[in-house]
Each structure stands twice: as C-alpha cells, then as structure tokens.
Amino acid sequence: MIAQINYLTNIRLGTGAMASLNDELANLKVSKPLIITDAGMSSTGLLDKAKATAKLPNNVAIYDGTPANPTEVAVEEALEAYRSNNCDSIVAIGGGSSIDLAKAVALLATHKPPLRQYAAIDGGVAKIGPTVPLVAVPTTAGTGSEVGRASLITLRDGRKLGFLSPYLIPDLAICDPELTRSLPANLTAATGMDAIAHCVETYLSPKVNPPADAIALDGLRRASKYLVRAVNDGTDMEARSEMMIAALEGALAFQKGLGGVHSMSHALGGLKELKLHHGTLNAVLLPPVLRFNQSHCGDKFDHLKAAMGLPADADLPAEFERLNAELGMPKNLREMGVPDNVLEDMAQFSKEDHSTATNPRPASAEDFLAMLKETMD
C-alpha cells in the first residue's frame, strides 16, 4: 500500500505570536484583510485586544456574525462584506466556527456558487483550487481548524457537510495561547474534548500514516495530562499552551481521517433549533463509538491507554466517561435536548458523512441508530 503524507502548514506558535500578524500579512503581499469573527469576540473586547497586539488599523473590515455552527447564509453575508470592502485576504480570529466560515468565504471568493457543489460527499474535493490568502488565529484549543483542510458548514437544507481540500488549509496559523486565557471553563472543557476526539479517532483510522499516528498519540498525551488543569485554572499558561499544542496536533493528524464520533456529531450539529456544540457532542459520543469499534482496533487501544498514563487493564470507554463527568460534560444526548424523533434521520446522515469512510469498523445506518439510542440514556 502506498500512503500519501503531506504537512504543509506554516505555523507561528507561542505566547506573543499574535504580534507578528501585521508582518505576516506583508509577507503574504496583502494589505486589506477582512476579519471574520463572532459577536462574542467583539463584545468581550478580545477582538480589540487582538487588533491592538497585531497593530491592525482601526478601520479594518470586520464580519462578526459567525454563528455557533457556521451556515451557508453566514458564508454569503461574509462574502458580501469581503467584496464590498475590496478585501484581498481573510483573517479568521476565534474558534473553529469562525475559521471554518472563513475557509468557505475564501472558497466562494474564488469559485462559482453554489457552495454545495464543493461538498466532499458530492465529489467536490477535485473542484476546489487556490483561494484567497487566509490567516487563522484560534482563540480556543480544540478544533485545530487553523491547520486543517476541512470546513464544516450547515447548508440551507439543514445538512452539515464537509468541504475538504489542501487549498482550504490556511496559509498561516498564529497560535498564541494568551488568546485562550479568558476562555470560560465550560468551553475549555468542550473544546479540549474536541481535541481529544481528534487524536483518538485519527489514531484509530485504518489509513496508513505513521507520522499522523505519532502526532495523534502525542496530542492525546498532552491533552489527557493538561485539560483538567486548564479547566480548573484558566490562568495556568502551561496548561493553556499544552492544550493549544494538543489541538494543533489533533488537526495535523486528522488528515488521516476521523470516524463515527465525527460522523454523528456532524449530523447532530446540523439541527438548527438546538445549536449543539461540536466538542460537547464529541465528548458524549466518544465512549459508545469506542465500544462499537474495539473489536476492529487490534492493539491500538493499548497504545491509547499508554499515552493517557492508564493501566493496561483499564476500560478505555469507561475512562472517557469518567473524564466527561469530571469536566462537567452532559451525561447523554437527551440531556442536551436531542429528541427521539430525529434519530433515524441522524443515523442516515451519519452513514453518509465523509468521516464514516475511515471509521475502523464498517458502520451501517442501523449501527449508527443503535449508537445514538445508546447515547440517549
């Protein structure tokens, strides 16, 4: 088997890295970026702090309407802001939602609509070419979207679909843990579990990519050691730094593919009326998916347990249930407000999701329905 292995992301990592943004834009030969962010960043003053640190002009164009789960409508609104301000680049400042939205805007700034034709499940990967210069500045430590090739967007029909391409990897990721210092404990926990799910699922993916495996195990080692510390004390900058590295590593690794956890969290994330947090969904869904996959993972569970410092006889799904409880995660999907009457549709959407192809155990819609039902109680 021949494996394709490629790591081509430019990353500035470390406390104070945000100060380099203006110089980095000059290096990219651009001068009129659109900042894509969310209302929370604007209202808390964190955006103003980031702009001041980066020495961006006060009149820089800003779109701050990013929803919790980015939508096709928001993509179109931000694209209009990009065009009406004659921008030549995009800077995404925020969590994974802002960065995913920015990728989709960069795509449509250089490609004909509609967005749906570029979805991975519709064969859209080959249709995506070069986009506008994009810089990603994460303010959470979880999604790793700043170095990932995917953008998850909820379309008008309610489907949350993945858009994947090397051309969607940001030209530069500025990973400054100082920007995560004020992240609330509940979001620190949820985004941290997102990073953990990335590391676990990509390691269990059956694709061949030894560097990705090594990176995933190192990310899991860091996150399992430092996540609780970061949740308990947001000013613990060692923990914040280690979690930012773990999130980065999870996304560097998941070009190898993810699995059933993400298949179901993508499906459930499209429920517009609930606005479910992606990382929280991953946390709740991880234990049942691990139980489903265990028979097809060989000795990989042993390696995951070793990375987490667990004894060889530990029950890995139960350990993640214990960690979820310690972090204050919801006990089940019902507690998150998911109704029974959507489960069959969610199971079918999960089966069709692009992440299902790299789940270690083949999963049918019936299998996903059984896991969803297990996660309801």
C-alpha positions as CSV (number, residue, x, y, z in Angstrom):
1,M,0.0,0.0,0.0
2,I,1.3,3.5,-0.9
3,A,0.5,6.2,1.6
4,Q,0.3,9.9,0.8
5,I,1.8,12.0,3.6
6,N,1.9,15.8,3.5
7,Y,2.3,18.5,6.1
8,L,2.5,22.0,4.5
9,T,1.1,24.4,7.1
10,N,3.0,27.5,8.2
11,I,2.5,27.9,12.0
12,R,3.6,30.6,14.4
13,L,3.3,29.1,17.9
14,G,3.8,30.6,21.3
15,T,2.8,33.3,23.7
16,G,3.0,36.7,21.9
17,A,2.8,35.2,18.4
18,M,-0.2,37.5,17.6
19,A,2.2,40.5,17.4
20,S,3.6,39.0,14.2
21,L,0.3,39.2,12.2
22,N,0.9,42.6,10.5
23,D,4.4,41.5,9.3
24,E,3.0,38.1,8.2
25,L,0.3,39.9,6.1
26,A,3.0,41.9,4.4
27,N,4.9,38.6,3.7
28,L,1.7,37.3,2.0
29,K,1.7,40.6,0.0
30,V,-1.8,41.6,1.2
31,S,-2.9,44.7,3.0
32,K,-6.7,44.8,3.1
33,P,-7.9,41.8,5.1
34,L,-11.5,41.0,6.2
35,I,-11.5,39.9,9.8
36,I,-14.0,37.1,10.3
37,T,-15.0,36.5,13.9
38,D,-18.1,36.3,16.1
39,A,-20.2,38.6,18.3
40,G,-18.7,37.3,21.5
41,M,-15.2,38.2,20.4
42,S,-16.4,41.7,19.6
43,S,-18.5,42.3,22.8
44,T,-15.8,41.0,25.3
45,G,-13.1,43.2,24.0
46,L,-10.9,40.3,23.0
47,L,-11.1,41.3,19.3
48,D,-9.9,44.9,20.2
49,K,-7.0,43.4,22.2
50,A,-6.0,41.1,19.3
51,K,-6.2,44.0,16.8
52,A,-4.0,46.2,19.0
53,T,-1.5,43.4,19.6
54,A,-1.3,42.8,15.8
55,K,-1.2,46.6,15.1
56,L,-4.1,46.4,12.7
57,P,-5.8,49.6,11.7
58,N,-9.0,50.7,13.5
59,N,-10.9,50.8,10.2
60,V,-10.1,47.2,9.2
61,A,-13.1,45.5,7.7
62,I,-14.9,43.1,10.1
63,Y,-17.6,40.5,9.8
64,D,-18.7,39.3,13.3
65,G,-21.9,37.4,12.5
66,T,-20.4,33.9,12.7
67,P,-23.0,31.6,14.3
68,A,-22.1,28.7,16.7
69,N,-22.4,26.3,13.8
70,P,-21.4,28.2,10.6
71,T,-24.1,28.4,8.0
72,E,-24.4,28.9,4.3
73,V,-26.3,32.1,4.9
74,A,-23.4,33.4,7.1
75,V,-20.9,32.5,4.3
76,E,-22.8,34.6,1.9
77,E,-23.1,37.5,4.3
78,A,-19.3,37.5,5.0
79,L,-18.6,37.1,1.3
80,E,-20.6,40.3,0.6
81,A,-18.5,42.1,3.3
82,Y,-15.3,40.8,1.7
83,R,-16.4,42.1,-1.7
84,S,-17.9,45.4,-0.6
85,N,-14.8,46.3,1.3
86,N,-12.5,45.4,-1.7
87,C,-10.5,43.0,0.6
88,D,-7.6,41.0,-0.6
89,S,-7.3,38.4,2.2
90,I,-9.1,37.0,5.2
91,V,-8.0,36.8,8.9
92,A,-10.2,34.5,11.0
93,I,-10.0,35.2,14.7
94,G,-12.0,33.0,17.0
95,G,-12.9,29.4,17.5
96,G,-13.4,26.7,14.9
97,S,-16.7,28.2,13.7
98,S,-15.1,31.4,12.6
99,I,-12.2,29.6,10.9
100,D,-14.5,27.2,9.1
101,L,-16.6,30.1,8.0
102,A,-13.5,31.9,6.7
103,K,-12.4,28.9,4.7
104,A,-15.8,28.8,3.0
105,V,-15.7,32.5,2.2
106,A,-12.2,32.1,0.8
107,L,-13.6,29.3,-1.4
108,L,-16.5,31.3,-2.8
109,A,-14.4,34.4,-3.3
110,T,-12.6,32.5,-6.0
111,H,-15.0,29.8,-7.1
112,K,-18.5,29.9,-8.6
113,P,-21.5,29.2,-6.4
114,P,-23.4,27.3,-5.2
115,L,-21.4,26.1,-2.2
116,R,-23.0,22.6,-2.2
117,Q,-21.1,21.5,-5.3
118,Y,-17.8,21.5,-3.4
119,A,-19.0,19.2,-0.6
120,A,-16.8,16.2,-0.2
121,I,-19.7,13.7,-0.3
122,D,-20.7,15.1,-3.6
123,G,-17.3,14.7,-5.2
124,G,-16.4,18.3,-4.6
125,V,-12.8,17.9,-3.5
126,A,-11.5,17.8,-7.0
127,K,-13.4,21.0,-7.9
128,I,-11.5,23.2,-5.3
129,G,-8.5,25.1,-6.4
130,P,-6.4,28.0,-5.0
131,T,-8.3,30.5,-2.8
132,V,-7.5,34.0,-1.4
133,P,-4.8,34.3,1.3
134,L,-6.1,33.1,4.7
135,V,-4.7,33.5,8.2
136,A,-6.2,31.7,11.1
137,V,-5.9,32.8,14.7
138,P,-7.5,30.4,17.1
139,T,-8.9,31.6,20.4
140,T,-9.9,28.1,21.6
141,A,-7.8,24.9,21.9
142,G,-9.9,22.3,20.3
143,T,-10.9,22.2,16.6
144,G,-7.5,22.7,15.2
145,S,-9.2,24.2,12.1
146,E,-6.3,26.6,11.9
147,V,-4.2,23.8,10.3
148,G,-6.9,21.5,8.9
149,R,-8.1,21.1,5.4
150,A,-11.8,20.9,6.2
151,S,-14.6,23.4,6.7
152,L,-17.9,22.2,8.1
153,I,-20.9,24.3,7.0
154,T,-24.6,23.8,7.7
155,L,-26.5,24.4,4.4
156,R,-29.9,25.8,4.0
157,D,-31.4,22.3,3.9
158,G,-30.1,21.6,7.4
159,R,-27.3,19.2,6.3
160,K,-23.9,19.9,8.0
161,L,-21.4,19.0,5.3
162,G,-17.7,18.9,5.0
163,F,-15.7,20.8,2.4
164,L,-12.2,19.3,2.1
165,S,-9.1,20.4,0.2
166,P,-5.4,21.2,0.7
167,Y,-6.3,24.6,-0.7
168,L,-8.5,25.3,2.3
169,I,-5.6,24.9,4.7
170,P,-4.8,28.5,6.0
171,D,-1.6,30.0,4.6
172,L,-0.6,30.8,8.2
173,A,-1.8,29.8,11.6
174,I,-1.0,32.1,14.5
175,C,-1.4,30.0,17.7
176,D,-1.0,32.3,20.7
177,P,-2.1,30.6,23.9
178,E,-2.5,34.0,25.5
179,L,-5.7,34.4,23.4
180,T,-7.2,31.4,25.2
181,R,-6.6,32.7,28.7
182,S,-10.2,34.1,29.2
183,L,-12.0,31.2,27.6
184,P,-14.7,30.0,30.2
185,A,-14.2,26.7,31.9
186,N,-17.1,25.0,30.1
187,L,-15.8,26.0,26.7
188,T,-12.3,25.0,27.7
189,A,-13.6,21.6,28.6
190,A,-15.7,21.2,25.5
191,T,-13.1,22.3,23.0
192,G,-10.5,20.2,24.8
193,M,-12.6,17.1,24.4
194,D,-12.8,18.0,20.7
195,A,-9.0,17.9,20.5
196,I,-9.0,14.6,22.4
197,A,-11.6,13.1,20.0
198,H,-9.5,14.2,17.0
199,C,-6.4,12.5,18.4
200,V,-8.3,9.3,19.3
201,E,-10.2,8.9,16.1
202,T,-7.4,9.7,13.7
203,Y,-5.2,7.2,15.5
204,L,-7.9,4.5,15.1
205,S,-8.4,5.4,11.4
206,P,-7.3,2.4,9.3
207,K,-5.4,4.6,6.8
208,V,-1.6,4.3,6.8
209,N,0.1,7.4,8.0
210,P,2.8,6.7,10.7
211,P,3.7,10.4,11.3
212,A,0.0,11.2,11.9
213,D,-0.2,8.3,14.4
214,A,2.8,9.6,16.3
215,I,1.4,13.2,16.3
216,A,-2.0,11.9,17.5
217,L,-0.6,10.0,20.4
218,D,1.5,13.0,21.5
219,G,-1.5,15.2,21.3
220,L,-3.6,12.8,23.4
221,R,-0.7,12.6,25.9
222,R,-0.7,16.3,26.3
223,A,-4.4,16.8,26.4
224,S,-5.1,14.0,28.9
225,K,-2.5,15.5,31.2
226,Y,-3.4,19.2,31.0
227,L,-7.1,19.5,30.1
228,V,-8.4,19.3,33.7
229,R,-5.7,21.8,34.8
230,A,-6.8,24.3,32.1
231,V,-10.4,23.9,33.1
232,N,-9.8,24.3,36.8
233,D,-7.5,27.3,36.3
234,G,-7.7,29.3,33.1
235,T,-4.7,31.4,34.0
236,D,-2.4,28.3,34.1
237,M,-0.5,29.2,31.0
238,E,1.5,26.0,30.9
239,A,-1.8,24.1,30.7
240,R,-3.2,26.6,28.1
241,S,0.0,26.2,26.0
242,E,-0.1,22.4,26.1
243,M,-3.8,22.3,25.2
244,M,-3.1,24.6,22.2
245,I,-0.4,22.2,21.1
246,A,-2.7,19.2,21.6
247,A,-5.4,20.9,19.5
248,L,-2.9,21.7,16.8
249,E,-1.6,18.1,16.8
250,G,-5.0,16.6,16.6
251,A,-5.7,18.6,13.4
252,L,-2.3,18.0,11.9
253,A,-3.0,14.3,12.4
254,F,-6.6,14.1,11.2
255,Q,-5.8,14.4,7.6
256,K,-5.6,10.6,8.1
257,G,-9.4,10.6,8.6
258,L,-11.7,10.6,11.6
259,G,-14.6,8.2,12.3
260,G,-18.0,7.6,13.7
261,V,-17.8,10.1,16.5
262,H,-17.5,12.9,14.0
263,S,-20.0,11.3,11.6
264,M,-22.7,11.6,14.3
265,S,-21.5,15.0,15.6
266,H,-21.7,16.5,12.1
267,A,-25.2,15.1,11.6
268,L,-26.4,16.4,15.0
269,G,-24.7,19.7,14.6
270,G,-27.0,20.4,11.7
271,L,-30.0,20.6,14.0
272,K,-30.6,24.3,13.7
273,E,-33.0,24.6,16.6
274,L,-30.7,23.1,19.1
275,K,-27.3,24.7,18.2
276,L,-25.3,21.8,19.7
277,H,-21.7,22.4,20.5
278,H,-19.4,20.2,18.3
279,G,-16.8,19.5,21.1
280,T,-19.6,18.6,23.6
281,L,-21.1,16.2,21.1
282,N,-17.8,14.6,20.5
283,A,-17.3,14.1,24.2
284,V,-20.7,12.4,24.7
285,L,-20.4,10.3,21.6
286,L,-16.8,9.1,22.1
287,P,-17.5,6.2,24.6
288,P,-20.2,4.4,22.6
289,V,-18.2,4.7,19.4
290,L,-15.1,3.2,21.1
291,R,-17.2,0.3,22.4
292,F,-18.5,-0.3,18.9
293,N,-15.1,-0.1,17.3
294,Q,-13.0,-2.0,19.8
295,S,-13.2,-5.4,18.1
296,H,-11.6,-3.8,14.9
297,C,-8.8,-1.9,16.5
298,G,-6.2,-4.5,17.3
299,D,-3.7,-3.3,19.9
300,K,-4.4,0.4,19.3
301,F,-6.5,0.7,22.5
302,D,-3.4,-0.4,24.4
303,H,-1.4,2.4,22.8
304,L,-4.1,5.0,23.6
305,K,-4.2,3.9,27.2
306,A,-0.4,4.1,27.4
307,A,-0.5,7.7,26.0
308,M,-3.0,8.6,28.7
309,G,-1.0,7.0,31.5
310,L,-3.7,4.4,32.2
311,P,-3.1,0.8,33.3
312,A,-3.2,-1.8,30.6
313,D,-6.4,-3.3,32.0
314,A,-8.3,0.0,32.0
315,D,-11.6,0.2,30.3
316,L,-11.0,2.9,27.7
317,P,-14.6,3.9,27.0
318,A,-15.3,4.0,30.8
319,E,-12.3,6.2,31.3
320,F,-13.6,8.8,28.9
321,E,-17.0,8.6,30.6
322,R,-15.2,9.3,33.9
323,L,-13.3,12.2,32.3
324,N,-16.5,13.6,30.9
325,A,-18.1,13.6,34.3
326,E,-15.0,15.3,35.9
327,L,-15.2,18.0,33.2
328,G,-19.0,18.6,33.7
329,M,-20.0,17.3,30.3
330,P,-23.6,16.3,29.7
331,K,-24.3,12.7,30.5
332,N,-26.2,11.9,27.3
333,L,-27.8,13.4,24.2
334,R,-31.2,13.6,25.9
335,E,-29.7,16.0,28.5
336,M,-28.5,18.1,25.5
337,G,-32.1,18.3,24.2
338,V,-31.9,15.8,21.4
339,P,-35.4,14.4,20.7
340,D,-36.1,10.7,19.8
341,N,-37.9,11.6,16.6
342,V,-34.7,12.8,14.8
343,L,-32.6,9.8,15.5
344,E,-33.4,7.8,12.3
345,D,-32.5,10.8,10.1
346,M,-29.4,11.5,12.1
347,A,-28.3,7.8,11.7
348,Q,-28.8,8.1,7.9
349,F,-26.9,11.4,7.7
350,S,-24.1,9.8,9.8
351,K,-23.8,6.9,7.4
352,E,-23.4,9.3,4.5
353,D,-20.9,11.6,6.3
354,H,-17.4,11.8,4.9
355,S,-15.9,10.7,8.2
356,T,-17.6,7.3,8.1
357,A,-15.2,6.0,5.4
358,T,-12.3,6.0,7.9
359,N,-14.1,4.5,10.9
360,P,-12.2,1.3,11.8
361,R,-15.3,-0.8,11.8
362,P,-17.8,-0.5,8.9
363,A,-21.0,1.1,10.2
364,S,-24.4,1.0,8.7
365,A,-27.3,3.4,9.3
366,E,-28.7,0.7,11.7
367,D,-25.4,0.7,13.6
368,F,-25.4,4.4,13.9
369,L,-29.0,4.3,15.1
370,A,-28.1,1.8,17.8
371,M,-25.2,4.0,19.0
372,L,-27.4,7.1,19.0
373,K,-30.0,5.3,21.1
374,E,-27.3,4.1,23.5
375,T,-26.2,7.7,23.9
376,M,-29.7,9.0,24.6
377,D,-29.8,7.4,28.1
